[in-house]
Amino acid sequence: MIAEKQKLYELRRRPPPQHAAGDVALIYATSPVCRLVCACQIEEIITMESKALWNCIGEQTGCTKAEFDSYFAGCSFANAIKLKVLEVNLPALSRIELKTEYRFTPPQSWRWCHDLSKILEKR
């Protein structure tokens, strides 16, 4: 959903560090795709009470209100990471390359990437 720009916010029970805004995250699709599908720039990190967060961005999260409420049940605050898909062609990297060269271990679906140029050189 992120790669197709149907989902603009990634939800997290624990917030990433605020300094992550501006960094890049790599998105990996699990089976049957099993590859990096996109790179996204972190535009903003939002932390607020879950009801307020849903009212602000709910329709852009790729989930229903019930799914949202279930995910954040028991949390005092909810966190959202605003993503901007970068228009780059990612190389086809094997699971072994992702693990050994980038410490990215599928089926993990999310990984910070501090130097996107290193991955793009693999094309």
N, C-alpha and C positions, 0 to 999 in steps of 0.2 A: 504494500500500500504506500510505503514511503517513496519507493522508486517511481511509482506511477503518479506521485503527487496528490494522492487521495487522502493522505494523512500528513498533516503539517507539524504535529507535536508528538513527541515520544514521552510517555508517562513513566515516572519513576517514584517509587515509595521513598527512596533516599535520594537527596539531591546530589548532582555532580558538583564539583567545586565551581564557584562563580567565575574563576579565571578560565574555565573551559569555553566560555563564550568567545567565539572567533576561531576556535579549534575546528578540526575536521573529524568526523566519525565515519567509519566504514561500515556498511550494512551488508550482512551476509544472509543469503536466502538458504534455508535448509532444504532437505529433500522435497521434491525431486530435482530442484535447480542446482543446489550445492555449489554456489559460487558467490563472489562479491557481486552485488547488483548495483550499488551506487555509493557515492561519497557525498556527504552532506556537511555543510558548514553549520556550526552551532550559532544561531543568531541571538538567542536569548534564553535565559533560564528563569523560570517563573516558580515561585513558591508562595502558596496561599492556602487558606482553608479550602477543603475539597469542594464545597458547594459553590463558593465564589469562583474557583478555577473552572468548574464545569460551566457556570454561567458565562464565563469569558471565552472559553475555547472549546467547549464540549463537542460541537459539530465538526471540529477539525482534528479530532483525536483518533478517528477510525474505530471507535467503540460506542456501544450503547450506554445510556445512563446507568442501567443495571450493571453492566460490566465495569464501568467506571467506579460505581459505588462499592462493588464487591472487591475490586482491586485495592481501593484505599480504605477499606473497612479497618477500623482500629487505629488509623493514622490521624494525628492532630493536624498535619499539613499534607498537601499534595504538591507534587513537583512536575513540571512540564518543561521539555526542552524543545524550543522552536528550531525546526530544521529547514535548511534551504538546500535542495538537491543541486549539486554541482554538475555541470554538463562536461564530464570527462569520460573518456573511454578507459575503463579499468582493465588491466590485463587478466587473462585467465590463469589464475594461480592455483596450484594443487593444494590440497589440505596440508600436505607436508611442508610446502613452501610457506604457507600462511603461518604454520606453527613454528617452524624453525627460524624463519627470517623476520617475522613480525610479531611473534608471541600471540598470535590470534588462533584460538583453538575452537574450530567448529565442533559442535553446532552452536556455539556462542554466536549471537546474532549482531553484536555491537562491539566495536573496538575503536578507541581513540587513535587517531593517526596524527602525530605531530609533524610528520614530514611526508606529505602526499607525493612529493616529487620522486622519492625513492621508489614508490610503488609504480608510478606512471612510467619510470624508466624501463620497467620490465616488459612493456608492450613491444 
